[in-house]
Amino acid sequence: MKAAEKYIKDKLAERLSAGLYRALKPESTLIDLCSNDYLGFARSSVLKDHINEELKCLPLVLNGSTGSRLLSGNLTYTEDIEQGIAAYHNAEAGLIFNSGYDANLGLFSSLPQRGDTIITDELIHASIIDGARLSHANRYTFRHNDLNSLKDKLKQAKGNCYVVIESVYSMDGDTPPIAEILALTERYNAALIVDEAHAVGLYKKGLVCELGLEDRIFARVVTFGKALGCHGAIVLGSDALRNYLINFARSFIYTTAASVHQIASVKMAYDLLRDADETISALKNNISLFHKKIKDCPYPLLKSDSAIQCVVLSSNELARKTAAHLQNTGLDVRAILSPTVPAGTERLRICLHSFNTADEINLLTNTLKQIGNA
Ligand SMILES: Cc1ncc(COP(=O)(O)O)c(C=O)c1O
């Protein structure tokens, strides 16, 4: 017991002295430039009212789901919504998981088998890495968005091969050449899986649908905790894939199902998304305004058309100091430090929203320019 306590304390002390200690903070009252609530759904009183009305109309609303989906926790209501969401994204079927992390863990730990191959972009999300680690498949990464590097790995692949990308990368905000990656995976008879966590919303149904590629993509993961302002996720694909996951995805099987409140929230958020053209335009306008105003800032900006915009400061200290300066100015901007991102690419990760005002964006860009030119 004492040895375990010592181990914990030593590890925490190590983190502290490296300046990488993580601690929970109370909710922020600053201007939101860091949350994933891109379209303001999480804070929408309209959505809240719609959810309450929906719950009032349901015949039986249990506070909890009472069990896993395979035991007492399944509802026809949930299955209908799953089907509705799949249809919205032009997919044959979908299976809801309790989070995006669970969805990726379940998908990548259950589908690829020993002797198969998983090839991921080097910037792929941790939930996909963790799922792939739990599989017994061979794992390779390819250089970020680099088709030649992907081709090299495809040549080495054995067994069934799964290539995994994000349509908007969570830490860089950029977009891969999806059509070219798809054509390459098809040439090597590999299946392409796309995580659309940060694309759905800005691209209403996701980037895969925007590009008209949905029929050729093996599976997509859509999370409900970002632009949809809720919680949970869905894996989209064929009916057979859905049935496979129900049978083999352990993060689906061995967990209590989401409550009806959570499912109703997702249903009403999708209804809001269907009519969100003006809100999406407001987000796009804010992205354009940010690009215009940041132009003469001395710090490099990663290329991104999404709500995620990264200003590269190239050291943990400068990134931390600049974020603190912005926070003191009233702007909630967070630093992303190494080793979360490679050393030398430490950055501010700015998330823009439909509800940010022009004044807020001006304050952000002017403050950054002042700091950079001081
Ligand atoms: C690309 C990507 N996939 C999956 C997840 C996990 O989703 P969730 O937050 O719903 O667990 C995230 C969230 O950080 C993400 O950025």
The ligand as a MOL file (V3000), in Angstrom:
LIG
                    3D

  0  0  0     0  0            999 V3000
M  V30 BEGIN CTAB
M  V30 COUNTS 16 16 0 0 0
M  V30 BEGIN ATOM
M  V30 1 C -11.8930 13.3800 -32.9570 0
M  V30 2 C -12.5570 12.9600 -31.6780 0
M  V30 3 N -13.1020 11.7300 -31.5970 0
M  V30 4 C -13.6990 11.3120 -30.4840 0
M  V30 5 C -13.7750 12.1090 -29.3640 0
M  V30 6 C -14.4160 11.5900 -28.1310 0
M  V30 7 O -15.7350 12.0340 -28.0540 0
M  V30 8 P -16.4620 12.2040 -26.6670 0
M  V30 9 O -16.0100 13.5050 -26.0980 0
M  V30 10 O -17.9060 12.1560 -26.9890 0
M  V30 11 O -16.0400 11.0540 -25.7970 0
M  V30 12 C -13.2770 13.4080 -29.4140 0
M  V30 13 C -13.4030 14.2920 -28.2470 0
M  V30 14 O -12.5090 14.8680 -27.7140 0
M  V30 15 C -12.6240 13.8450 -30.5960 0
M  V30 16 O -12.0650 15.0610 -30.6570 0
M  V30 END ATOM
M  V30 BEGIN BOND
M  V30 1 1 1 2
M  V30 2 1 2 3
M  V30 3 2 2 15
M  V30 4 2 3 4
M  V30 5 1 4 5
M  V30 6 1 5 6
M  V30 7 2 5 12
M  V30 8 1 6 7
M  V30 9 1 7 8
M  V30 10 2 8 9
M  V30 11 1 8 10
M  V30 12 1 8 11
M  V30 13 1 12 13
M  V30 14 1 12 15
M  V30 15 2 13 14
M  V30 16 1 15 16
M  V30 END BOND
M  V30 END CTAB
M  END
